[in-house]
Amino acid sequence: MSTALNPRDGAGVRRGAGLPKWSLWAVAAGSIALAVGIGLVAGLTSHVQWGLIAALLFVLGTYAVAARAEGRRQAKDRVATALVWVAFLLAVVPLVSLVWTTVSRGVKVLDGYFLSHSMGLVADSEPGGGIYHAILGSLEQVALATAIGAPIGVLTAIYLVEYGRGRLALAVTFFVDVMTGIPSIVAGLFILSLMLILDLQPFGFAGSLALAILMMPVVVRSTEEMLKLVPNELREASLALGIPKWRTILKVVLPTSLGGITTGVMLAIARIAGETAPVLLLVFGNPFINANPFEGAQASLPLYIYQQYAQSAGAGAAYDRAWAASLTLIAFVMILNLVARGIARWKAPKTGR
């Protein structure tokens, strides 16, 4: 092994030296133990504070150990890797904590009866009742919003990619960017103003219109990126055969990018499924089953969760129903994401022969 000195790494460090694989695990374990000790001595009761101290000690300890054994240059690389792992854990731990809390509290009343019955005449302070009316309302409202927002979003993206030129395309792109960042309450207020002008009462389809407004820019952006990934050679080959442009888009461009477009639509659906503000303003909520989204107030899962938690004061039957409905909504969004991944993999272009 060469013992030549590296002037940048410091005297006495061999270029061929390296840390064993278990050393970083030892640094992590030592950082956690030291963070717990510091937290106990300092009287810190929050485990979040302990975790932040442990993360800081892990980064500093990694640099110190790697700099002594491998040199400063390799130590900087080790620190960068450590920061990536710390950032990953900082993102995963709250998510795992959220899912664990929702599951542990939501399973108390989540059963077949809860999923197949409405609140009906059950008071918020009484046990019993279910979320069937809220599930039905959410499915109808999200389905109508998708039927409105998805085609408009896909067609807008086709225009921007295939036909868009000049000021009109720039204006459409600008407004899509603006719509991407608008709060959900603004979309609800816009539809509410139309309802007040037309003297309409709350009904499910009004919530669908607001959700469609929130869905459109997400679909436009995702579809636009998928269409840009289609090679121009495919378009040129179709046009060279005398195929009209509209038919080229319909038969070549869209089938090629169908998997990505479907994934974008599914993610947009998952994004609007948990919106509460527009539904609170426009749908108003209903403890009874209303299968007609075009007449009368209607329930939805996000609104049901909000109303039950607002009535529970942190305890009681309404509190348990709120957590069970939250678990149902998370399961719904998870299923949509799994379906999107499955469709994307199914429709992905085959690379092998």
Contacts in CASP RR format, 6 or more apart in sequence:
PFRMAT RR
TARGET T0000
AUTHOR 0000-0000-0000
METHOD contacts of the structure
MODEL  1
MSTALNPRDGAGVRRGAGLPKWSLWAVAAGSIALAVGIGLVAGLTSHVQW
GLIAALLFVLGTYAVAARAEGRRQAKDRVATALVWVAFLLAVVPLVSLVW
TTVSRGVKVLDGYFLSHSMGLVADSEPGGGIYHAILGSLEQVALATAIGA
PIGVLTAIYLVEYGRGRLALAVTFFVDVMTGIPSIVAGLFILSLMLILDL
QPFGFAGSLALAILMMPVVVRSTEEMLKLVPNELREASLALGIPKWRTIL
KVVLPTSLGGITTGVMLAIARIAGETAPVLLLVFGNPFINANPFEGAQAS
LPLYIYQQYAQSAGAGAAYDRAWAASLTLIAFVMILNLVARGIARWKAPK
TGR
1 14 0 8 1.000
1 16 0 8 1.000
1 17 0 8 1.000
2 14 0 8 1.000
2 15 0 8 1.000
2 16 0 8 1.000
3 14 0 8 1.000
4 14 0 8 1.000
4 15 0 8 1.000
5 11 0 8 1.000
5 12 0 8 1.000
5 13 0 8 1.000
6 13 0 8 1.000
6 15 0 8 1.000
6 71 0 8 1.000
6 73 0 8 1.000
8 72 0 8 1.000
8 73 0 8 1.000
9 15 0 8 1.000
9 70 0 8 1.000
9 71 0 8 1.000
9 72 0 8 1.000
9 73 0 8 1.000
9 74 0 8 1.000
10 71 0 8 1.000
10 72 0 8 1.000
13 68 0 8 1.000
13 69 0 8 1.000
13 70 0 8 1.000
13 71 0 8 1.000
17 69 0 8 1.000
17 70 0 8 1.000
18 69 0 8 1.000
18 70 0 8 1.000
18 74 0 8 1.000
19 65 0 8 1.000
19 66 0 8 1.000
19 69 0 8 1.000
19 70 0 8 1.000
19 78 0 8 1.000
23 65 0 8 1.000
23 69 0 8 1.000
24 62 0 8 1.000
24 78 0 8 1.000
24 82 0 8 1.000
27 58 0 8 1.000
27 61 0 8 1.000
27 62 0 8 1.000
27 65 0 8 1.000
28 58 0 8 1.000
30 57 0 8 1.000
31 54 0 8 1.000
31 55 0 8 1.000
31 57 0 8 1.000
31 58 0 8 1.000
31 61 0 8 1.000
32 51 0 8 1.000
32 54 0 8 1.000
34 54 0 8 1.000
34 57 0 8 1.000
35 50 0 8 1.000
35 51 0 8 1.000
35 53 0 8 1.000
35 54 0 8 1.000
35 57 0 8 1.000
36 50 0 8 1.000
36 54 0 8 1.000
38 44 0 8 1.000
38 53 0 8 1.000
39 49 0 8 1.000
39 50 0 8 1.000
39 53 0 8 1.000
44 50 0 8 1.000
55 86 0 8 1.000
55 89 0 8 1.000
55 90 0 8 1.000
58 82 0 8 1.000
58 86 0 8 1.000
59 79 0 8 1.000
59 82 0 8 1.000
59 83 0 8 1.000
59 86 0 8 1.000
62 75 0 8 1.000
62 78 0 8 1.000
62 79 0 8 1.000
62 82 0 8 1.000
63 75 0 8 1.000
63 76 0 8 1.000
63 78 0 8 1.000
63 79 0 8 1.000
66 74 0 8 1.000
66 75 0 8 1.000
66 78 0 8 1.000
66 79 0 8 1.000
67 75 0 8 1.000
70 78 0 8 1.000
99 330 0 8 1.000
102 323 0 8 1.000
102 326 0 8 1.000
102 327 0 8 1.000
102 330 0 8 1.000
103 327 0 8 1.000
105 320 0 8 1.000
105 323 0 8 1.000
106 320 0 8 1.000
106 323 0 8 1.000
106 324 0 8 1.000
106 326 0 8 1.000
106 327 0 8 1.000
107 324 0 8 1.000
107 327 0 8 1.000
108 320 0 8 1.000
108 323 0 8 1.000
108 324 0 8 1.000
109 127 0 8 1.000
109 128 0 8 1.000
109 317 0 8 1.000
109 320 0 8 1.000
109 321 0 8 1.000
109 324 0 8 1.000
110 324 0 8 1.000
110 327 0 8 1.000
110 328 0 8 1.000
113 128 0 8 1.000
113 129 0 8 1.000
113 130 0 8 1.000
114 128 0 8 1.000
114 129 0 8 1.000
114 130 0 8 1.000
114 131 0 8 1.000
114 321 0 8 1.000
114 324 0 8 1.000
115 130 0 8 1.000
115 131 0 8 1.000
115 132 0 8 1.000
115 135 0 8 1.000
115 328 0 8 1.000
116 130 0 8 1.000
116 132 0 8 1.000
117 128 0 8 1.000
117 129 0 8 1.000
117 130 0 8 1.000
117 132 0 8 1.000
118 129 0 8 1.000
118 130 0 8 1.000
118 131 0 8 1.000
118 132 0 8 1.000
118 133 0 8 1.000
118 134 0 8 1.000
118 287 0 8 1.000
118 288 0 8 1.000
118 289 0 8 1.000
118 299 0 8 1.000
119 129 0 8 1.000
119 130 0 8 1.000
119 133 0 8 1.000
119 287 0 8 1.000
119 288 0 8 1.000
120 129 0 8 1.000
120 133 0 8 1.000
120 287 0 8 1.000
120 288 0 8 1.000
121 287 0 8 1.000
122 128 0 8 1.000
122 129 0 8 1.000
122 130 0 8 1.000
122 287 0 8 1.000
124 307 0 8 1.000
124 308 0 8 1.000
124 311 0 8 1.000
124 312 0 8 1.000
124 317 0 8 1.000
124 318 0 8 1.000
125 311 0 8 1.000
125 316 0 8 1.000
125 317 0 8 1.000
125 318 0 8 1.000
126 317 0 8 1.000
127 317 0 8 1.000
128 317 0 8 1.000
128 321 0 8 1.000
129 321 0 8 1.000
130 321 0 8 1.000
131 301 0 8 1.000
131 304 0 8 1.000
131 321 0 8 1.000
131 324 0 8 1.000
131 325 0 8 1.000
131 328 0 8 1.000
132 289 0 8 1.000
133 286 0 8 1.000
133 287 0 8 1.000
133 288 0 8 1.000
133 289 0 8 1.000
133 290 0 8 1.000
133 299 0 8 1.000
134 299 0 8 1.000
134 300 0 8 1.000
134 301 0 8 1.000
134 303 0 8 1.000
134 304 0 8 1.000
134 325 0 8 1.000
135 301 0 8 1.000
135 328 0 8 1.000
136 289 0 8 1.000
136 291 0 8 1.000
136 299 0 8 1.000
137 204 0 8 1.000
137 290 0 8 1.000
137 293 0 8 1.000
137 298 0 8 1.000
137 299 0 8 1.000
137 300 0 8 1.000
138 273 0 8 1.000
138 300 0 8 1.000
138 301 0 8 1.000
138 302 0 8 1.000
138 332 0 8 1.000
140 204 0 8 1.000
140 208 0 8 1.000
140 291 0 8 1.000
140 293 0 8 1.000
140 298 0 8 1.000
141 204 0 8 1.000
141 205 0 8 1.000
141 207 0 8 1.000
141 208 0 8 1.000
141 211 0 8 1.000
141 279 0 8 1.000
141 283 0 8 1.000
141 293 0 8 1.000
141 298 0 8 1.000
141 300 0 8 1.000
142 208 0 8 1.000
142 211 0 8 1.000
142 269 0 8 1.000
142 272 0 8 1.000
142 273 0 8 1.000
144 205 0 8 1.000
144 208 0 8 1.000
144 212 0 8 1.000
144 293 0 8 1.000
145 207 0 8 1.000
145 208 0 8 1.000
145 209 0 8 1.000
145 211 0 8 1.000
145 212 0 8 1.000
145 215 0 8 1.000
145 272 0 8 1.000
146 212 0 8 1.000
146 215 0 8 1.000
146 265 0 8 1.000
146 268 0 8 1.000
146 269 0 8 1.000
148 208 0 8 1.000
148 209 0 8 1.000
148 212 0 8 1.000
149 212 0 8 1.000
149 215 0 8 1.000
149 216 0 8 1.000
149 219 0 8 1.000
150 215 0 8 1.000
150 219 0 8 1.000
150 265 0 8 1.000
150 268 0 8 1.000
152 212 0 8 1.000
152 216 0 8 1.000
152 219 0 8 1.000
153 216 0 8 1.000
153 219 0 8 1.000
153 220 0 8 1.000
153 223 0 8 1.000
154 219 0 8 1.000
154 223 0 8 1.000
154 261 0 8 1.000
154 265 0 8 1.000
156 172 0 8 1.000
156 176 0 8 1.000
156 216 0 8 1.000
156 220 0 8 1.000
157 219 0 8 1.000
157 220 0 8 1.000
157 221 0 8 1.000
157 223 0 8 1.000
157 224 0 8 1.000
157 227 0 8 1.000
158 223 0 8 1.000
158 227 0 8 1.000
158 249 0 8 1.000
159 169 0 8 1.000
159 172 0 8 1.000
160 169 0 8 1.000
160 172 0 8 1.000
160 173 0 8 1.000
160 220 0 8 1.000
160 224 0 8 1.000
161 224 0 8 1.000
161 227 0 8 1.000
161 228 0 8 1.000
162 227 0 8 1.000
162 245 0 8 1.000
162 249 0 8 1.000
162 253 0 8 1.000
164 172 0 8 1.000
176 216 0 8 1.000
176 217 0 8 1.000
176 220 0 8 1.000
176 221 0 8 1.000
177 217 0 8 1.000
179 213 0 8 1.000
179 216 0 8 1.000
179 217 0 8 1.000
180 217 0 8 1.000
180 218 0 8 1.000
180 221 0 8 1.000
181 217 0 8 1.000
182 214 0 8 1.000
183 277 0 8 1.000
184 210 0 8 1.000
184 214 0 8 1.000
184 275 0 8 1.000
184 276 0 8 1.000
184 277 0 8 1.000
184 278 0 8 1.000
185 277 0 8 1.000
185 278 0 8 1.000
185 281 0 8 1.000
187 210 0 8 1.000
187 211 0 8 1.000
187 213 0 8 1.000
187 214 0 8 1.000
187 278 0 8 1.000
188 207 0 8 1.000
188 210 0 8 1.000
188 213 0 8 1.000
188 277 0 8 1.000
188 278 0 8 1.000
188 281 0 8 1.000
188 282 0 8 1.000
189 281 0 8 1.000
190 210 0 8 1.000
190 213 0 8 1.000
191 206 0 8 1.000
191 207 0 8 1.000
191 209 0 8 1.000
191 210 0 8 1.000
191 213 0 8 1.000
191 278 0 8 1.000
191 281 0 8 1.000
191 282 0 8 1.000
192 206 0 8 1.000
192 281 0 8 1.000
192 282 0 8 1.000
194 200 0 8 1.000
195 201 0 8 1.000
195 202 0 8 1.000
195 206 0 8 1.000
195 282 0 8 1.000
200 206 0 8 1.000
201 296 0 8 1.000
201 297 0 8 1.000
202 282 0 8 1.000
202 283 0 8 1.000
202 284 0 8 1.000
202 285 0 8 1.000
202 296 0 8 1.000
202 297 0 8 1.000
203 282 0 8 1.000
203 283 0 8 1.000
203 293 0 8 1.000
203 294 0 8 1.000
203 295 0 8 1.000
203 296 0 8 1.000
203 297 0 8 1.000
203 298 0 8 1.000
204 282 0 8 1.000
204 283 0 8 1.000
204 293 0 8 1.000
204 294 0 8 1.000
204 296 0 8 1.000
204 297 0 8 1.000
204 298 0 8 1.000
205 293 0 8 1.000
205 294 0 8 1.000
206 282 0 8 1.000
206 283 0 8 1.000
207 278 0 8 1.000
207 279 0 8 1.000
207 282 0 8 1.000
207 283 0 8 1.000
208 293 0 8 1.000
209 282 0 8 1.000
210 275 0 8 1.000
210 278 0 8 1.000
210 279 0 8 1.000
210 281 0 8 1.000
210 282 0 8 1.000
211 272 0 8 1.000
211 275 0 8 1.000
211 278 0 8 1.000
214 271 0 8 1.000
214 272 0 8 1.000
214 275 0 8 1.000
214 278 0 8 1.000
215 268 0 8 1.000
215 269 0 8 1.000
215 271 0 8 1.000
215 272 0 8 1.000
218 264 0 8 1.000
218 267 0 8 1.000
218 268 0 8 1.000
218 271 0 8 1.000
219 264 0 8 1.000
219 265 0 8 1.000
219 268 0 8 1.000
222 260 0 8 1.000
222 261 0 8 1.000
222 263 0 8 1.000
222 264 0 8 1.000
222 265 0 8 1.000
222 267 0 8 1.000
222 268 0 8 1.000
223 257 0 8 1.000
223 261 0 8 1.000
223 264 0 8 1.000
226 257 0 8 1.000
226 259 0 8 1.000
226 260 0 8 1.000
226 261 0 8 1.000
226 264 0 8 1.000
227 253 0 8 1.000
227 257 0 8 1.000
229 257 0 8 1.000
230 252 0 8 1.000
230 253 0 8 1.000
230 256 0 8 1.000
230 257 0 8 1.000
234 252 0 8 1.000
234 253 0 8 1.000
234 256 0 8 1.000
235 248 0 8 1.000
235 252 0 8 1.000
235 253 0 8 1.000
238 247 0 8 1.000
238 248 0 8 1.000
238 251 0 8 1.000
238 252 0 8 1.000
239 245 0 8 1.000
239 248 0 8 1.000
243 251 0 8 1.000
243 252 0 8 1.000
254 261 0 8 1.000
256 349 0 8 1.000
258 347 0 8 1.000
259 343 0 8 1.000
259 344 0 8 1.000
259 346 0 8 1.000
259 347 0 8 1.000
259 348 0 8 1.000
260 344 0 8 1.000
260 347 0 8 1.000
262 340 0 8 1.000
262 343 0 8 1.000
262 344 0 8 1.000
262 347 0 8 1.000
263 340 0 8 1.000
263 341 0 8 1.000
263 343 0 8 1.000
263 344 0 8 1.000
264 340 0 8 1.000
266 336 0 8 1.000
266 337 0 8 1.000
266 339 0 8 1.000
266 340 0 8 1.000
266 343 0 8 1.000
267 336 0 8 1.000
267 337 0 8 1.000
267 340 0 8 1.000
269 336 0 8 1.000
270 333 0 8 1.000
270 336 0 8 1.000
270 337 0 8 1.000
270 340 0 8 1.000
273 301 0 8 1.000
273 302 0 8 1.000
273 329 0 8 1.000
273 332 0 8 1.000
273 333 0 8 1.000
273 336 0 8 1.000
274 301 0 8 1.000
274 302 0 8 1.000
274 329 0 8 1.000
274 333 0 8 1.000
275 302 0 8 1.000
276 302 0 8 1.000
276 303 0 8 1.000
276 305 0 8 1.000
276 306 0 8 1.000
279 285 0 8 1.000
279 300 0 8 1.000
279 302 0 8 1.000
279 303 0 8 1.000
280 303 0 8 1.000
280 306 0 8 1.000
283 297 0 8 1.000
283 298 0 8 1.000
283 299 0 8 1.000
283 300 0 8 1.000
283 303 0 8 1.000
284 297 0 8 1.000
284 298 0 8 1.000
285 297 0 8 1.000
285 298 0 8 1.000
285 299 0 8 1.000
285 300 0 8 1.000
285 303 0 8 1.000
285 304 0 8 1.000
285 307 0 8 1.000
286 296 0 8 1.000
286 297 0 8 1.000
286 298 0 8 1.000
286 299 0 8 1.000
287 299 0 8 1.000
290 296 0 8 1.000
290 297 0 8 1.000
290 298 0 8 1.000
290 299 0 8 1.000
301 325 0 8 1.000
301 328 0 8 1.000
301 329 0 8 1.000
301 332 0 8 1.000
302 329 0 8 1.000
304 322 0 8 1.000
304 325 0 8 1.000
305 322 0 8 1.000
305 325 0 8 1.000
305 326 0 8 1.000
305 329 0 8 1.000
308 318 0 8 1.000
308 319 0 8 1.000
308 321 0 8 1.000
308 322 0 8 1.000
308 325 0 8 1.000
309 318 0 8 1.000
309 319 0 8 1.000
309 322 0 8 1.000
311 318 0 8 1.000
312 318 0 8 1.000
312 319 0 8 1.000
312 322 0 8 1.000
313 319 0 8 1.000
END
